[in-house]
């Protein structure tokens, strides 16, 4: 479980612990991880503090996936995002989004699928986003990484058919997390569109348990996904761009 110290990752970890599942929890914040481990009574909890955007931290988690006791469920939840016009954002920060959201996820999925195939089965759950369904101006890099996650996960799932290994991408929508709280442009999203980390955790684990390649954890987001699929990409791009620019102007006016 990566990104386990808060948000969706913490919610999934707590649900698994309540089901009696032993855990390996990964994040940068050792203090938060130790607190979570202490609160997951009745199960074994292994703590790995690692920065997955750093090759050394990533290698540590890859090695654990190849070690024993074997891991039969990998949840790639660690992620990072920034909002703003691409040309105005520090390029090193944008590259770090790709390193965490794409490179780390790819390498950990590769390590997990190889180990799970040798052990007779397992599941990979990649926490993605509805943002990956269309171009997303002012979140260009983040949305592109999530488009990668969606396509990549479905392809891996199909390649693993018949092996006992499944891969599931979870298209979370607007979720109340520290990550979304740090994006001021999302403050004008209507309250009824938001869901909780626990709702995402519940849907993700249920979908992975059924071997589903794609999970959308809310009826309203499933309806939105179907509607988006019917629209031309140009229409979606323009609509999201207008909304993002309007939100940015409102924020500039309030500053």
C-alpha positions as a printed NumPy array, in Angstrom:
array([[  0.   ,   0.   ,   0.   ],
       [  1.711,   3.193,  -1.17 ],
       [  0.577,   6.621,  -0.069],
       [ -0.762,   4.924,   3.055],
       [ -0.289,   7.747,   5.537],
       [ -3.468,   9.664,   4.654],
       [ -6.447,   9.994,   2.344],
       [ -7.494,   7.083,   0.149],
       [ -4.424,   5.038,   1.057],
       [ -5.095,   5.297,   4.769],
       [ -8.768,   4.43 ,   4.235],
       [ -7.864,   1.298,   2.256],
       [ -5.276,   0.268,   4.847],
       [ -7.8  ,   0.586,   7.665],
       [-10.41 ,  -1.417,   5.742],
       [ -7.939,  -4.205,   5.018],
       [ -6.781,  -4.297,   8.644],
       [-10.401,  -4.554,   9.786],
       [-10.713,  -7.616,   7.522],
       [ -7.678,  -9.205,   9.18 ],
       [ -5.275,  -8.604,   6.299],
       [ -1.589,  -8.123,   7.154],
       [ -0.158,  -4.921,   5.721],
       [  2.973,  -3.386,   4.269],
       [  2.393,   0.382,   4.361],
       [  4.536,   2.853,   2.427],
       [  4.817,   6.651,   2.545],
       [  7.373,   9.379,   3.219],
       [  5.991,  10.334,   6.643],
       [  7.336,   7.774,   9.121],
       [  5.496,   9.333,  12.054],
       [  2.111,   9.011,  10.36 ],
       [  2.899,   5.453,   9.274],
       [  3.872,   4.424,  12.801],
       [  0.65 ,   5.938,  14.151],
       [ -1.428,   4.071,  11.567],
       [  0.403,   0.816,  12.296],
       [ -0.3  ,   1.183,  16.018],
       [ -3.998,   1.7  ,  15.318],
       [ -4.331,  -1.386,  13.082],
       [ -4.787,  -3.876,  15.905],
       [ -4.792,  -7.615,  15.354],
       [ -2.746,  -7.675,  12.157],
       [  0.931,  -7.547,  11.266],
       [  1.929,  -4.149,   9.872],
       [  5.295,  -3.656,   8.18 ],
       [  6.305,  -0.003,   7.795],
       [  8.436,   1.265,   4.906],
       [  9.196,   4.98 ,   4.818],
       [ 10.197,   5.77 ,   1.236],
       [  9.979,   8.619,  -1.249],
       [  8.853,   6.91 ,  -4.441],
       [  9.951,   9.856,  -6.576],
       [ 13.509,   9.074,  -5.422],
       [ 15.095,   6.06 ,  -7.178],
       [ 16.521,   4.84 ,  -3.858],
       [ 13.139,   4.845,  -2.139],
       [ 11.527,   3.215,  -5.146],
       [ 14.172,   0.469,  -5.225],
       [ 13.475,  -0.301,  -1.564],
       [  9.797,  -0.963,  -2.272],
       [ 10.551,  -2.931,  -5.459],
       [ 12.829,  -5.179,  -3.417],
       [ 10.088,  -5.756,  -0.854],
       [  7.675,  -6.852,  -3.574],
       [ 10.169,  -9.513,  -4.644],
       [ 10.817, -10.697,  -1.076],
       [  8.925, -12.874,   1.408],
       [  6.374, -13.04 ,   2.833],
       [  4.819, -12.526,  -0.602],
       [  2.514,  -9.609,  -1.35 ],
       [ -0.758, -10.667,  -2.978],
       [ -2.328,  -7.194,  -3.209],
       [ -0.509,  -4.038,  -4.315],
       [ -2.309,  -0.711,  -4.055],
       [ -0.519,   2.094,  -5.903],
       [ -2.061,   5.144,  -4.279],
       [  0.872,   7.552,  -3.953],
       [  0.321,  10.552,  -6.2  ],
       [  1.055,  14.236,  -6.64 ],
       [ -0.593,  17.125,  -8.498],
       [ -0.191,  20.846,  -9.132],
       [ -2.646,  23.246, -10.747],
       [ -1.794,  26.16 , -12.988],
       [ -0.786,  26.987, -16.541],
       [  1.893,  24.524, -17.629],
       [  4.3  ,  27.22 , -18.859],
       [  4.159,  28.969, -15.458],
       [  4.841,  25.89 , -13.319],
       [  8.396,  24.85 , -12.351],
       [  9.386,  22.132, -14.781],
       [ 11.149,  20.114, -12.083],
       [  7.867,  19.911, -10.157],
       [  6.055,  18.739, -13.272],
       [  8.731,  16.109, -13.856],
       [  8.315,  14.932, -10.259],
       [  4.61 ,  14.377, -10.941],
       [  5.564,  12.06 , -13.81 ],
       [  8.185,  10.324, -11.666],
       [  5.685,   9.511,  -8.923],
       [  2.426,   9.056, -10.825],
       [  3.887,   7.148, -13.783],
       [  7.414,   5.825, -13.281],
       [  6.963,   4.609,  -9.706],
       [  3.58 ,   3.069, -10.473],
       [  4.945,   1.326, -13.568],
       [  7.969,  -0.119, -11.782],
       [  6.003,  -1.303,  -8.745],
       [  3.332,  -2.849, -10.956],
       [  6.038,  -4.663, -12.923],
       [  7.642,  -5.994,  -9.742],
       [  4.287,  -7.047,  -8.312],
       [  2.933,  -8.764, -11.43 ],
       [  6.13 , -10.774, -11.816],
       [  6.107, -11.908,  -8.192],
       [  2.368, -12.601,  -8.143],
       [  2.511, -14.672, -11.322],
       [  5.183, -16.842,  -9.763],
       [  3.13 , -17.19 ,  -6.586],
       [ -0.065, -18.219,  -8.374],
       [ -2.06 , -15.   ,  -8.312],
       [ -2.706, -11.594,  -6.847],
       [ -4.158,  -8.18 ,  -7.589],
       [ -2.823,  -4.728,  -8.416],
       [ -5.006,  -1.698,  -7.706],
       [ -3.922,   1.593,  -9.27 ],
       [ -5.685,   4.658,  -7.904],
       [ -6.342,   6.94 , -10.862],
       [ -8.74 ,   9.784, -11.599],
       [-11.598,  10.923, -13.78 ],
       [ -9.157,  13.632, -14.878],
       [ -7.519,  10.984, -17.057],
       [-10.581,  10.71 , -19.289],
       [ -9.949,  13.979, -21.135],
       [ -7.337,  16.704, -21.607],
       [ -7.362,  18.924, -18.509],
       [ -5.983,  22.439, -19.027],
       [ -4.311,  23.873, -15.898],
       [ -3.72 ,  20.315, -14.689],
       [ -2.101,  19.17 , -17.925],
       [  0.638,  16.961, -16.495],
       [ -1.449,  15.399, -13.737],
       [ -4.313,  14.502, -16.089],
       [ -1.872,  13.057, -18.626],
       [ -0.341,  10.814, -15.956],
       [ -3.778,   9.527, -15.041],
       [ -4.6  ,   8.854, -18.704],
       [ -1.45 ,   6.726, -18.734],
       [ -2.51 ,   4.886, -15.573],
       [ -5.933,   4.062, -17.017],
       [ -4.638,   2.733, -20.337],
       [ -1.647,   0.956, -18.795],
       [ -3.677,  -0.796, -16.104],
       [ -6.304,  -2.116, -18.505],
       [ -3.578,  -3.424, -20.819],
       [ -1.76 ,  -5.169, -17.948],
       [ -5.056,  -6.683, -16.8  ],
       [ -5.673,  -8.131, -20.258],
       [ -2.112,  -9.438, -20.584],
       [ -2.488, -11.234, -17.247],
       [ -5.72 , -12.981, -18.262],
       [ -5.727, -16.576, -17.077],
       [ -2.705, -16.149, -14.789],
       [ -4.617, -15.48 , -11.586],
       [ -3.343, -11.891, -11.541],
       [ -5.666,  -8.93 , -12.089],
       [ -5.102,  -5.186, -12.438],
       [ -7.734,  -2.602, -11.545],
       [ -7.727,   1.127, -12.236],
       [ -9.893,   3.208,  -9.898],
       [-11.225,   6.407, -11.434],
       [-11.696,   8.517,  -8.335],
       [-13.514,  11.805,  -8.844],
       [-13.487,  14.734,  -6.457],
       [-12.289,  13.201,  -3.177],
       [-11.85 ,  15.052,   0.129],
       [ -8.119,  14.581,   0.699],
       [ -5.092,  16.713,   1.571],
       [ -4.179,  16.588,  -2.122],
       [ -7.466,  18.15 ,  -3.255],
       [ -7.389,  20.628,  -0.361],
       [ -4.131,  21.957,  -1.779],
       [ -5.764,  22.783,  -5.133],
       [ -7.543,  26.144,  -4.695],
       [ -9.137,  25.916,  -8.137],
       [-11.301,  23.033,  -6.856],
       [-12.928,  25.1  ,  -4.115],
       [-15.887,  25.996,  -6.326],
       [-16.806,  22.371,  -7.059],
       [-20.368,  21.81 ,  -5.721],
       [-20.469,  19.879,  -2.419],
       [-22.675,  17.137,  -3.897],
       [-19.906,  16.164,  -6.336],
       [-17.428,  15.287,  -3.585],
       [-16.973,  11.807,  -2.115],
       [-14.993,  10.529,   0.851],
       [-11.771,   8.503,   0.847],
       [-13.636,   5.669,   2.55 ],
       [-16.18 ,   5.519,  -0.285],
       [-13.325,   5.172,  -2.772],
       [-11.656,   2.533,  -0.583],
       [-14.839,   0.482,  -0.375],
       [-15.438,   0.564,  -4.134],
       [-11.784,  -0.118,  -4.966],
       [-11.537,  -3.218,  -2.789],
       [-14.915,  -4.536,  -3.936],
       [-14.01 ,  -4.078,  -7.601],
       [-10.57 ,  -5.621,  -7.203],
       [-12.123,  -8.551,  -5.362],
       [-14.306,  -9.198,  -8.405],
       [-11.36 ,  -8.835, -10.781],
       [-12.767,  -5.753, -12.515],
       [-10.31 ,  -3.848, -14.71 ],
       [-12.039,  -0.48 , -14.169],
       [-13.824,   0.853, -11.095],
       [-15.666,   4.183, -10.89 ],
       [-16.621,   4.589,  -7.22 ],
       [-19.877,   6.54 ,  -7.43 ],
       [-23.058,   6.359,  -9.489],
       [-22.815,  10.052, -10.346],
       [-19.243,   9.611, -11.583],
       [-20.202,   6.511, -13.577],
       [-22.919,   8.549, -15.288],
       [-20.44 ,  11.37 , -15.896],
       [-17.907,   8.948, -17.396],
       [-20.531,   7.592, -19.801],
       [-21.521,  11.126, -20.809],
       [-17.901,  12.155, -21.359],
       [-17.345,   9.144, -23.608],
       [-20.007,  10.478, -25.987],
       [-18.46 ,  13.936, -26.375],
       [-15.791,  14.859, -28.952],
       [-12.368,  15.461, -27.369],
       [-12.339,  19.036, -28.662],
       [-15.61 ,  19.751, -26.849],
       [-14.302,  18.253, -23.605],
       [-10.997,  20.105, -23.877],
       [-12.67 ,  23.453, -24.493],
       [-15.224,  22.977, -21.706],
       [-12.624,  22.023, -19.108],
       [-10.344,  24.826, -20.262],
       [-13.077,  27.455, -19.911],
       [-14.01 ,  26.207, -16.444],
       [-10.368,  26.17 , -15.33 ],
       [ -9.71 ,  29.691, -16.623],
       [-12.86 ,  30.983, -14.937],
       [-11.828,  29.421, -11.623],
       [ -8.346,  30.93 , -11.951],
       [ -9.773,  34.416, -12.594],
       [-12.042,  34.148,  -9.567],
       [ -9.109,  33.112,  -7.4  ],
       [ -6.988,  35.98 ,  -8.724],
       [ -9.802,  38.388,  -7.921],
       [-10.11 ,  37.058,  -4.389],
       [ -6.372,  37.32 ,  -3.72 ]])
